[in-house]
Amino acid sequence: MNVRRAVGFLLSVCLLVPAFSQESGPSTKQRVKAAKALADQGSTALPELANYLQDPEIKVRVQAVKSMVQIGTQHSLEPLIQATRDADPEVQTRAVDGLVNFYLPGYIDDGWMGSFRKIGTSIEGRFTDVNDAAISRDITVRDDVITAVGKVASGGSSMQSRANAARAVGILRGKAAVPELLEAVKSKNSSVIYESLIAMQKIGDQSAGPGITFLLRDLDDDVQVAAIETTGLLRNFEALPQLYDALNDARNKKVRRAALTAIAMLPDEKSRVYYNQYVEDKDPLTRAAAVEGFARLKRPGDAPMIQTFFDGEKKMNPRLSQAFALVMLGQTDLGEFTPLQYLINALNMSSFHGVAQPFLVELAREPAVRSGIYQVLPNATKDEKIHLSQVLAASGDAESVSHLETLSRDPDAEVATEGARALRIVKARIG
């Protein structure tokens, strides 16, 4: 009889426990409020916030991540990495954005939905993207951060969280996550594929080139264009036949421009027939791409033809490409109307400095061009100093150090900051 009473008592307790816990424990609203309040305590609250990542309610876990991001110290990284493994796509996405925000402050200002949106489709004639955000090359990202974000890119809980993570990999220049990006481009989801391709452009790992060749004939225009651009940037010469096909079978002007620009990035005399075909095309960006092809073939005999085009061109984009070609073919002198000076002057123009600077980065690999840049720096404008610092960061050598040291002491704070950053990058590269 006593045994039966004991069993009955235990059963009644077991039946009452859930109801008791639910009624007496904090409500979802209270737990969200508590997680929010913990942000004001700073890093000391992170262990408690990490416990909230186990909460069964998504709203609570989301608030925990938001508080971690608000705290924002390096101690937030570990729990944010933990949050990337959450099953909910919003938690994953907020965690990934929080990791990016640590290395690129302000990234998360637009909020969760603001950080993921289909970005622009205008190619503007070269390898660019309105999503051009990326950390400075002198910033080192923790390996476990790249690993965590890469895993979300290839296997996140939704296509949206995967696309968002792919974008984050690019912003963090996460070379170690390239295998995950190559896996992500097989997803058959256009947003995931597109963001993964843009990320590969920012990372610049040429070994990834062959892994995206199958996308050169993709039926989605944005994906196809991004794949074409990436193939050129990653210098995948083996894909030239497929790029020729993409050019010949282009469905529209956007694809044609991208294909010709990519072909121009991969100098081969077999491509000359296409440059000849399009160098006087009515579309300014198409003829710009054609003349860039002539530039990289580096045949001095092409200079008179390009000079004629340069002298008669009315549109800015092709004229910058023609100036690039003339400098590439040996016109490295400086003067009011010289091609090199024309490119430097364009750094002062908000609409075109993004075109001129990559040309100067490529040209500055030659000592004669770097020498010209050194001559210009003392009397350069603020914008010229900033952008030429970035040029030297990418293409400078030991001789650039003294010039960058001078820029790092410039009276203008923005110039000094950019000069100091370029100096760190160059010193790290030359050892």
Secondary structure as the mmCIF struct_conf table of DSSP 4:
data_model
#
loop_
_struct_conf.conf_type_id
_struct_conf.id
_struct_conf.beg_label_comp_id
_struct_conf.beg_label_asym_id
_struct_conf.beg_label_seq_id
_struct_conf.end_label_comp_id
_struct_conf.end_label_asym_id
_struct_conf.end_label_seq_id
HELX_RH_AL_P HELX_RH_AL_P1 ASN A 2 SER A 24
BEND BEND1 GLY A 25 GLY A 25
HELX_LH_PP_P HELX_LH_PP_P1 PRO A 26 SER A 27
HELX_RH_AL_P HELX_RH_AL_P2 THR A 28 ALA A 37
HELX_RH_3T_P HELX_RH_3T_P1 LEU A 38 ALA A 45
HELX_RH_AL_P HELX_RH_AL_P3 LEU A 46 TYR A 52
TURN_TY1_P TURN_TY1_P1 LEU A 53 GLN A 54
BEND BEND2 PRO A 56 PRO A 56
HELX_RH_AL_P HELX_RH_AL_P4 ILE A 58 ILE A 71
BEND BEND3 THR A 73 THR A 73
HELX_RH_3T_P HELX_RH_3T_P2 GLN A 74 SER A 76
HELX_RH_AL_P HELX_RH_AL_P5 LEU A 77 ALA A 83
TURN_TY1_P TURN_TY1_P2 THR A 84 ARG A 85
BEND BEND4 ALA A 87 ASP A 88
HELX_RH_AL_P HELX_RH_AL_P6 PRO A 89 TYR A 103
BEND BEND5 LEU A 104 LEU A 104
TURN_TY1_P TURN_TY1_P3 PRO A 105 GLY A 106
HELX_RH_3T_P HELX_RH_3T_P3 TYR A 107 ASP A 110
HELX_RH_AL_P HELX_RH_AL_P7 GLY A 111 SER A 115
BEND BEND6 PHE A 116 PHE A 116
HELX_LH_PP_P HELX_LH_PP_P2 LYS A 118 GLY A 120
TURN_TY1_P TURN_TY1_P4 GLU A 124 GLY A 125
BEND BEND7 ARG A 126 PHE A 127
BEND BEND8 VAL A 130 VAL A 130
TURN_TY1_P TURN_TY1_P5 ARG A 137 ASP A 138
HELX_RH_AL_P HELX_RH_AL_P8 ASP A 143 GLY A 155
BEND BEND9 SER A 157 SER A 158
HELX_RH_AL_P HELX_RH_AL_P9 MET A 159 ILE A 171
TURN_TY1_P TURN_TY1_P6 LEU A 172 ARG A 173
HELX_RH_3T_P HELX_RH_3T_P4 LYS A 175 ALA A 177
HELX_RH_AL_P HELX_RH_AL_P10 VAL A 178 ALA A 184
TURN_TY1_P TURN_TY1_P7 VAL A 185 LYS A 186
BEND BEND10 SER A 187 SER A 187
HELX_RH_AL_P HELX_RH_AL_P11 SER A 190 ILE A 203
HELX_RH_3T_P HELX_RH_3T_P5 GLN A 206 ARG A 217
BEND BEND11 LEU A 219 ASP A 220
HELX_RH_AL_P HELX_RH_AL_P12 ASP A 221 LEU A 233
TURN_TY1_P TURN_TY1_P8 LEU A 234 ARG A 235
HELX_RH_3T_P HELX_RH_3T_P6 PHE A 237 ALA A 239
HELX_RH_AL_P HELX_RH_AL_P13 LEU A 240 ASN A 248
TURN_TY1_P TURN_TY1_P9 ASP A 249 ASP A 249
BEND BEND12 ARG A 251 ASN A 252
HELX_RH_AL_P HELX_RH_AL_P14 LYS A 253 ALA A 264
TURN_TY1_P TURN_TY1_P10 MET A 265 MET A 265
BEND BEND13 LEU A 266 LEU A 266
HELX_RH_3T_P HELX_RH_3T_P7 GLU A 269 SER A 271
HELX_RH_AL_P HELX_RH_AL_P15 ARG A 272 TYR A 278
TURN_TY1_P TURN_TY1_P11 VAL A 279 GLU A 280
BEND BEND14 LYS A 282 ASP A 283
HELX_RH_AL_P HELX_RH_AL_P16 PRO A 284 LEU A 297
TURN_TY1_P TURN_TY1_P12 LYS A 298 LYS A 298
HELX_RH_3T_P HELX_RH_3T_P8 PRO A 300 ASP A 302
HELX_RH_AL_P HELX_RH_AL_P17 ALA A 303 GLY A 312
BEND BEND15 LYS A 315 LYS A 315
HELX_RH_AL_P HELX_RH_AL_P18 MET A 316 MET A 328
TURN_TY1_P TURN_TY1_P13 LEU A 329 GLY A 330
BEND BEND16 GLY A 335 GLY A 335
TURN_TY1_P TURN_TY1_P14 GLU A 336 PHE A 337
HELX_RH_AL_P HELX_RH_AL_P19 PRO A 339 ASN A 345
HELX_RH_3T_P HELX_RH_3T_P9 ALA A 346 ASN A 348
TURN_TY1_P TURN_TY1_P15 SER A 350 PHE A 352
HELX_RH_AL_P HELX_RH_AL_P20 HIS A 353 LEU A 363
TURN_TY1_P TURN_TY1_P16 ALA A 364 ARG A 365
BEND BEND17 GLU A 366 GLU A 366
HELX_RH_AL_P HELX_RH_AL_P21 PRO A 367 VAL A 376
HELX_RH_3T_P HELX_RH_3T_P10 LEU A 377 ASN A 379
HELX_RH_AL_P HELX_RH_AL_P22 LYS A 382 SER A 395
TURN_TY1_P TURN_TY1_P17 ALA A 398 GLU A 399
HELX_RH_AL_P HELX_RH_AL_P23 SER A 400 SER A 408
TURN_TY1_P TURN_TY1_P18 ARG A 409 ARG A 409
BEND BEND18 PRO A 411 ASP A 412
HELX_RH_AL_P HELX_RH_AL_P24 ALA A 413 ILE A 430
#
